[in-house]
Amino acid sequence: MSSKQQSNTQTQLKTPPLALYIHIPWCVQKCPYCDFNSHGQKQQVLPESEYVSHLLDDLTQDSHLVHNRPIHSIFIGGGTPSLFSAGAIKTLLAGVKQRVNLTDDAEITMEANPGTFERQKFADYVTAGINRLSIGVQSFQTDKLAKLGRIHDDCQAKAAAATAQQIGLNSFNLDLMHGLPNQSLQDALFDLKQGIQQAPPHLSWYQLTIEPNTQFHSKPPKLPEDDLLWDIQEKGDELLRAAGYEQYEISAYSQSGFQCQHNLNYWRFGDYLGIGCGAHGKITQIDSIDKNKNQIIRTVKVKHPKGYMDLTRPYLSESKIVAKDELPFEFFMNRFRLVEPCPKSGYQDFTGLELDPNTLANLQTAISKGLLVETSEHWQVTSLGRRYLNTLLEMMV
């Protein structure tokens, strides 16, 4: 039997925790580095009521996929969801609760742009049901913000963080980027120190990368060299740890107990429904009689708002069963982003597969190169593996 055939050997697949992702595609203007499905706001008034109605219809159509399984987190991303009114968000969340089994302690996050912050508006988001905000700061330096196409300044960013501290949220996150055009080590650490001073429970600190189909891809800016990028990461990590933040994912730090539960579910190979323009979903389906019929499905919704809100078209653009020989890479691509150990039992539980000789050989190669360590119960990515994560993941193919 070949290794590929052996990789198809089934075990008992289990259903992982379930989350819900909601996409709101509009933003004030498209940032030159952004490859997300976002569309610059062209009309003065967004069709928020119409779009919310479509989101809820989309969720209704997807609800049969999860059979009343509890949803533990919601993430409203974009675009810039904070362009929507608190009333629209309240209607949206009320409709979600009518259609799915949302746990009482569910983490409900919404992305927000500091350039759209108004104190009362954001307090009303909390009343509507939002209990966590993710604020896209990116930098506290005017020249860097201008280069990134951001609509806010450092004062607005600090005011947004101060507001988030005061309006009764369970937690909030600041998004910061490093490796920016012409950025020095001092520039990068200045931004990070400013972010730490705002005392967010959670900090996402990630490196700018040039993605296809972006303005930066067609006209690439000069980015820091690899050696400088590594210095930034090392010194920044020291700053964050000294300030009481723990790294739990390749680009995420939090104070104790404030990890983003929604993102943890992604990286632990959990399930999630995805509704809204271009939203992706991953759903595990169990056949109670024949385990060979168990499957993991990935879904993608219609990308453009005009097509998504066209009543003559379905919301679903694509649905495919993940091939069994693709599951090992998909599992490790997600799981190895986390600092925490990866339980070996989780591989069988959430892929439904036995470890085949090819995958075992790949893991052993990574261990021999110092990218992974192994015990009888788990694998764990080393600091070297985090530095060369792409190399590690390429070994899992």
DOSE-441625 format. One line per field, with one value per residue (C-alpha): x, y, z. Coordinates in nm, 4 decimals, always signed. Example, Ala and Ser with C-alpha at 12.3 -4.5 7.8 and 13.67 -1.06 7.14 Angstrom:
2
c1: c(+1.2300, +1.3670)
c2: c(-0.4500, -0.1060)
c3: c(+0.7800, +0.7140)
This chain:
397
c1: c(+0.0000, +0.1407, +0.1849, -0.0873, -0.3259, -0.2333, -0.3013, -0.6655, -0.7033, -1.0029, -1.0358, -1.3339, -1.3650, -1.4863, -1.6657, -1.4460, -1.5774, -1.7766, -1.7473, -1.9175, -1.7415, -1.9420, -1.7939, -1.8837, -1.6971, -1.7006, -1.4227, -1.3576, -1.0761, -0.8761, -0.5338, -0.2434, -0.1311, -0.4775, -0.5682, -0.8895, -1.2258, -1.2911, -1.4482, -1.4012, -1.7211, -1.8620, -2.2113, -2.2661, -2.5089, -2.4279, -2.7099, -2.6703, -3.0308, -3.0412, -2.7041, -2.7940, -3.1090, -2.8974, -2.6516, -2.9320, -3.0822, -2.7342, -2.7059, -3.0509, -2.9470, -2.6242, -2.7796, -2.8585, -2.4837, -2.4341, -2.7516, -2.7804, -2.4186, -2.3205, -2.1348, -1.8633, -1.7441, -1.8413, -1.5992, -1.7314, -1.4551, -1.4085, -1.3615, -1.4485, -1.7493, -1.7490, -1.8897, -2.2193, -2.4423, -2.4875, -2.8530, -2.7563, -2.5162, -2.7859, -3.0305, -2.7636, -2.6732, -3.0353, -3.1035, -2.8014, -2.9254, -3.2634, -3.1027, -2.8152, -2.7281, -2.4978, -2.3407, -2.4048, -2.0340, -1.9569, -1.6753, -1.8202, -1.5538, -1.5902, -1.3106, -1.2939, -1.0969, -0.9711, -1.0801, -1.4445, -1.4397, -1.7112, -1.7438, -2.1228, -2.1376, -1.8916, -2.0608, -2.3771, -2.1949, -2.1411, -2.5115, -2.5832, -2.3834, -2.0227, -1.7888, -1.4519, -1.3103, -1.0144, -0.8772, -0.6681, -0.3978, -0.1025, +0.1324, +0.1510, +0.3678, +0.2084, +0.4412, +0.3966, +0.0174, +0.0120, +0.2249, -0.0161, -0.3193, -0.4743, -0.7346, -0.6480, -0.3596, -0.1812, -0.4097, -0.7192, -0.5542, -0.4818, -0.8305, -0.9808, -0.7776, -0.8778, -1.2438, -1.2135, -1.0822, -1.3872, -1.6993, -1.7398, -1.5779, -1.4477, -1.1335, -0.9899, -0.7074, -0.4721, -0.3420, +0.0158, +0.2382, +0.6147, +0.8479, +0.6933, +0.8440, +1.1751, +1.1179, +1.4138, +1.4474, +1.3843, +1.0681, +0.9299, +1.0020, +0.8552, +0.5251, +0.5300, +0.6047, +0.3180, +0.0876, +0.1945, +0.1326, -0.2353, -0.2544, -0.4654, -0.5372, -0.4397, -0.1855, -0.1627, +0.1880, +0.2527, +0.4912, +0.3795, +0.3953, +0.3394, +0.0383, -0.0788, -0.3575, -0.2624, -0.1247, +0.1975, +0.2361, +0.2156, +0.4394, +0.6465, +0.7825, +1.1302, +1.0912, +1.3510, +1.6050, +1.5618, +1.8317, +1.6636, +1.3241, +1.4614, +1.6154, +1.2765, +1.1043, +1.3603, +1.3685, +0.9923, +0.9356, +1.1582, +0.9574, +0.6259, +0.7337, +0.8775, +0.5388, +0.3544, +0.2355, +0.2582, +0.2987, +0.0435, +0.0394, +0.2969, +0.1745, -0.0445, +0.0330, -0.2007, -0.2116, -0.2879, -0.6363, -0.7059, -0.6208, -0.8622, -1.0875, -1.2116, -0.8622, -0.7583, -1.0431, -0.9099, -0.5565, -0.6765, -0.8496, -1.1938, -1.5068, -1.6644, -1.9569, -1.8765, -2.1473, -2.1221, -1.9344, -1.6496, -1.6679, -1.5029, -1.6335, -1.5079, -1.7553, -1.7007, -1.9828, -2.0146, -2.2038, -2.3254, -2.3458, -2.0515, -1.7312, -1.6054, -1.8706, -1.7340, -1.6078, -1.4776, -1.6355, -1.4981, -1.7406, -1.6948, -1.9682, -2.0201, -1.7463, -1.8890, -2.1652, -2.3721, -2.3680, -2.4144, -2.7280, -2.8702, -3.1870, -3.1610, -2.8300, -2.7402, -2.5063, -2.2849, -2.0130, -1.8151, -1.8422, -1.5891, -1.4990, -1.1394, -0.9536, -0.8102, -0.4584, -0.4838, -0.5895, -0.2430, -0.1087, -0.4274, -0.4145, -0.0480, -0.0639, -0.3089, -0.1900, +0.1785, +0.1003, +0.0367, +0.3003, +0.1121, +0.1886, -0.0121, -0.1691, -0.1132, -0.4656, -0.5958, -0.4650, -0.6800, -0.9752, -1.0064, -0.8828, -1.0250, -0.7001, -0.4239, -0.0721, +0.0644, +0.4334, +0.4782, +0.3457, +0.5493, +0.8610, +0.7875, +0.7483, +1.0707, +1.2591, +1.1297, +1.2370, +1.5841, +1.6276, +1.5286, +1.1999, +0.9863, +1.0226, +0.8213, +0.6998, +0.4788, +0.1756, +0.2448, +0.4528, +0.5646, +0.7167, +1.0554, +1.1704, +1.3683, +1.0533, +0.8620, +1.1368, +1.1247, +0.7560, +0.7110, +0.9982, +0.8381, +0.4997, +0.6535, +0.7857, +0.4292, +0.3188)
c2: c(+0.0000, +0.3448, +0.6194, +0.8215, +0.5275, +0.4746, +0.8415, +0.7697, +0.5189, +0.6404, +0.6668, +0.8067, +1.1755, +1.4070, +1.7402, +2.0254, +2.3477, +2.5751, +2.9499, +3.2003, +3.4491, +3.7424, +3.9552, +4.3209, +4.4216, +4.8012, +5.0357, +5.4074, +5.3345, +5.0297, +5.0103, +4.9364, +4.6276, +4.4747, +4.1524, +4.0963, +4.1105, +4.4788, +4.7497, +5.1258, +5.3020, +5.4662, +5.5528, +5.8012, +5.5709, +5.2022, +4.9497, +4.8194, +4.7092, +4.5236, +4.3623, +4.2535, +4.0920, +3.8999, +3.7935, +3.6454, +3.4682, +3.3326, +3.2018, +3.0451, +2.8545, +2.7350, +2.6355, +2.2826, +2.2181, +2.2364, +2.0788, +2.3139, +2.2664, +2.5404, +2.8405, +2.9608, +3.2769, +3.5296, +3.7476, +4.0368, +4.1290, +4.3287, +4.5761, +4.8090, +4.6749, +4.9887, +5.1777, +5.0094, +5.1674, +5.0140, +4.9598, +4.7448, +4.5405, +4.4942, +4.3673, +4.1370, +3.9805, +3.9445, +3.7623, +3.5373, +3.4334, +3.3400, +3.1112, +2.9339, +2.8005, +3.0740, +2.9981, +3.2440, +3.3235, +3.3508, +3.5871, +3.8373, +4.0441, +4.3267, +4.4901, +4.8683, +5.1485, +5.4294, +5.6750, +5.5747, +5.5906, +5.7855, +5.7229, +5.6922, +5.4834, +5.2337, +5.2234, +5.1371, +4.8478, +4.7020, +4.7411, +4.5653, +4.2625, +4.3204, +4.2240, +4.2479, +4.4976, +4.4539, +4.7977, +4.8367, +5.0784, +4.9404, +5.2282, +5.5347, +5.7310, +5.9730, +5.8997, +5.5244, +5.5554, +5.7657, +5.5093, +5.2340, +5.4326, +5.4540, +5.7250, +5.7872, +5.9515, +5.8551, +6.0717, +5.8953, +5.5586, +5.6438, +5.7863, +5.4647, +5.2545, +5.4803, +5.4479, +5.0693, +5.0685, +5.2555, +5.1176, +4.7812, +4.5394, +4.2034, +4.2608, +4.4472, +4.4018, +4.6445, +4.5465, +4.6627, +4.5940, +4.5810, +4.5462, +4.8609, +5.0530, +5.2135, +5.1134, +5.1100, +4.9017, +5.2176, +5.2963, +4.9465, +4.9450, +5.2955, +5.1705, +4.8680, +5.0758, +5.3092, +5.0100, +4.8625, +5.1987, +5.1731, +4.8534, +4.6397, +4.2894, +4.1574, +4.2696, +4.1359, +4.2210, +4.0945, +4.1524, +4.3318, +4.0983, +4.1877, +3.9956, +3.9457, +4.1691, +4.4635, +4.8079, +4.7202, +4.4156, +4.6250, +4.8987, +4.7335, +4.9633, +4.9108, +4.6829, +4.6025, +4.3281, +3.9862, +4.0426, +4.3656, +4.1947, +3.9280, +4.1946, +4.3673, +4.0425, +3.9499, +4.2942, +4.3320, +3.9930, +4.0993, +4.4208, +4.2390, +3.9737, +4.2355, +4.4117, +4.0938, +3.9725, +3.6050, +3.4921, +3.2213, +3.2376, +3.3358, +3.6977, +3.7269, +3.8199, +3.8581, +3.9208, +3.6039, +3.4743, +3.7128, +3.5018, +3.5489, +3.2446, +3.2814, +3.2742, +2.9902, +2.7891, +2.8517, +2.7428, +2.4368, +2.3231, +2.4035, +2.4505, +2.7788, +2.8978, +3.1882, +3.4303, +3.7473, +3.8509, +3.6108, +3.4527, +3.1125, +2.8291, +2.4900, +2.2308, +1.8749, +1.6371, +1.3042, +1.0019, +0.8143, +0.4835, +0.4775, +0.6533, +0.6322, +0.8904, +1.1411, +1.4548, +1.8068, +2.0669, +2.4098, +2.6758, +3.0158, +3.2754, +3.5086, +3.7693, +4.0972, +4.2804, +4.3296, +3.9574, +3.8583, +4.0720, +3.9561, +3.7652, +3.5569, +3.4024, +3.1719, +3.3009, +2.9959, +3.0326, +2.7166, +2.4065, +2.1259, +1.8235, +1.8431, +1.5505, +1.3119, +1.3479, +1.7262, +1.7008, +1.6444, +1.9690, +2.1594, +2.0398, +2.1210, +2.4499, +2.5721, +2.3903, +2.4810, +2.8541, +2.8075, +2.8172, +2.5608, +2.1902, +2.0100, +1.6959, +1.3928, +1.2806, +1.5992, +1.4900, +1.1771, +1.3435, +1.6343, +1.4837, +1.1354, +0.9844, +0.7609, +0.9028, +0.7588, +0.6831, +0.9921, +1.2287, +1.0524, +1.0923, +1.4627, +1.5131, +1.3261, +1.5449, +1.8575, +1.7145, +1.6318, +1.9898, +2.1357, +2.2844, +2.0543, +1.8640, +1.5548, +1.3698, +1.0624, +1.2926, +1.5934, +1.7864, +2.1427, +2.4022, +2.5285, +2.8918, +2.7991, +2.6492, +2.9711, +3.1687, +2.9389, +2.8523, +2.8518, +2.6037, +2.3833, +2.3910, +2.3114, +1.9900, +1.8839, +1.8606)
c3: c(+0.0000, -0.0940, +0.1638, -0.0055, +0.0176, +0.3799, +0.4540, +0.3686, +0.6533, +0.8571, +1.2322, +1.4203, +1.3277, +1.6047, +1.5778, +1.7037, +1.8609, +1.6310, +1.5619, +1.3314, +1.1027, +0.9616, +0.6818, +0.6249, +0.3091, +0.3000, +0.4110, +0.3685, +0.1241, +0.0202, +0.1863, -0.0523, +0.1428, +0.1907, +0.0117, +0.2075, +0.0333, +0.0964, -0.1157, -0.0807, +0.0210, -0.2922, -0.1772, +0.1056, +0.2860, +0.3064, +0.2495, +0.6028, +0.6623, +0.3315, +0.3926, +0.7466, +0.6088, +0.3572, +0.6271, +0.8326, +0.5307, +0.4544, +0.8109, +0.7910, +0.4798, +0.6490, +0.9803, +0.8588, +0.8332, +1.2103, +1.3557, +1.6564, +1.7659, +2.0134, +1.8724, +2.1109, +1.9330, +1.6671, +1.4745, +1.2631, +1.0196, +0.7050, +0.5536, +0.8355, +1.0304, +1.2473, +0.9474, +1.0358, +1.2990, +1.6422, +1.5510, +1.2519, +1.4655, +1.7299, +1.4667, +1.3272, +1.6619, +1.7665, +1.4412, +1.4882, +1.8327, +1.6849, +1.4286, +1.6056, +1.9490, +2.0824, +2.4201, +2.7044, +2.7416, +2.3690, +2.2718, +2.0204, +1.8456, +1.5957, +1.3969, +1.4206, +1.2575, +1.4842, +1.2141, +1.2711, +1.6518, +1.8320, +2.2046, +2.2194, +1.9034, +2.0445, +2.3828, +2.1897, +2.0218, +2.3694, +2.4461, +2.1147, +2.2298, +2.1225, +2.4081, +2.2335, +1.9819, +1.7480, +1.6632, +1.3457, +1.4577, +1.2496, +1.3503, +1.5727, +1.3264, +1.0799, +0.7890, +0.8259, +0.8502, +0.5331, +0.3491, +0.4605, +0.3408, +0.6869, +0.7532, +1.1211, +1.3076, +1.6294, +1.8456, +1.7114, +1.7706, +2.1343, +2.1817, +2.0427, +2.2874, +2.5774, +2.4795, +2.4572, +2.8158, +2.9416, +2.7722, +2.9472, +2.7033, +2.8207, +2.6164, +2.3210, +2.0755, +1.9037, +1.5602, +1.4990, +1.1992, +1.1653, +0.8692, +0.7223, +0.4275, +0.5293, +0.8919, +1.1290, +1.4443, +1.6474, +1.4486, +1.5012, +1.8745, +1.9126, +1.7684, +1.9948, +2.3057, +2.2189, +2.1812, +2.5145, +2.6842, +2.5844, +2.7987, +2.5644, +2.6978, +2.3526, +2.0919, +1.7383, +1.6139, +1.2663, +0.9803, +0.6654, +0.3676, +0.0036, -0.1245, -0.4851, -0.6160, -0.3945, -0.4759, -0.2969, -0.5208, -0.8381, -0.6945, -0.4203, -0.1480, -0.0010, +0.3009, +0.5707, +0.5013, +0.6632, +0.9274, +1.0393, +1.0439, +1.2755, +1.5039, +1.5187, +1.6120, +1.8780, +2.0435, +2.0146, +2.1750, +2.4668, +2.5093, +2.5066, +2.7537, +2.9882, +2.9787, +3.0803, +2.7410, +2.6482, +2.2898, +2.2089, +1.8286, +1.5674, +1.5602, +1.8717, +2.2325, +2.5262, +2.8962, +3.0905, +3.0127, +2.7240, +2.4193, +2.1297, +2.1543, +1.7985, +1.6516, +1.8805, +1.7325, +1.3798, +1.4688, +1.6606, +1.3409, +1.4744, +1.2654, +1.1639, +0.9602, +0.7292, +0.6170, +0.4115, +0.0971, +0.0251, +0.3708, +0.4132, +0.6287, +0.7480, +0.8725, +0.9960, +0.9121, +1.0935, +0.9595, +1.2657, +1.0763, +0.8338, +0.9373, +0.5777, +0.4917, +0.7436, +0.5733, +0.6199, +0.3944, +0.3012, +0.1774, +0.0113, -0.0350, -0.3327, -0.3155, -0.4499, -0.2589, -0.5740, -0.6504, -0.2876, -0.2554, -0.5906, -0.4999, -0.8180, -0.7053, -0.4160, -0.1453, -0.1807, -0.4430, -0.3705, -0.1546, -0.1598, +0.0446, +0.1634, +0.0084, +0.2654, +0.1274, +0.1822, +0.5457, +0.7004, +0.5562, +0.6404, +1.0005, +1.0602, +0.8665, +1.1284, +1.4413, +1.4074, +1.4267, +1.7981, +2.0718, +2.2793, +2.2244, +1.9572, +2.1070, +1.8896, +1.9681, +1.8045, +1.4664, +1.4616, +1.6316, +1.3881, +1.0611, +1.1143, +0.9827, +1.1089, +1.0770, +0.7518, +0.6843, +0.4659, +0.7337, +1.0027, +0.7877, +0.7374, +1.1118, +1.1812, +0.9320, +1.1060, +1.4430, +1.3128, +1.1882, +1.5264, +1.4047, +1.6221, +1.9461, +2.0294, +2.3356, +2.3570, +2.3823, +2.1593, +1.9070, +1.9709, +1.7403, +1.8642, +1.8564, +1.5438, +1.3945, +1.4600, +1.2874, +0.9851, +0.9994, +0.6220, +0.5892, +0.8549, +0.6815, +0.3438, +0.5013, +0.5818, +0.2183)
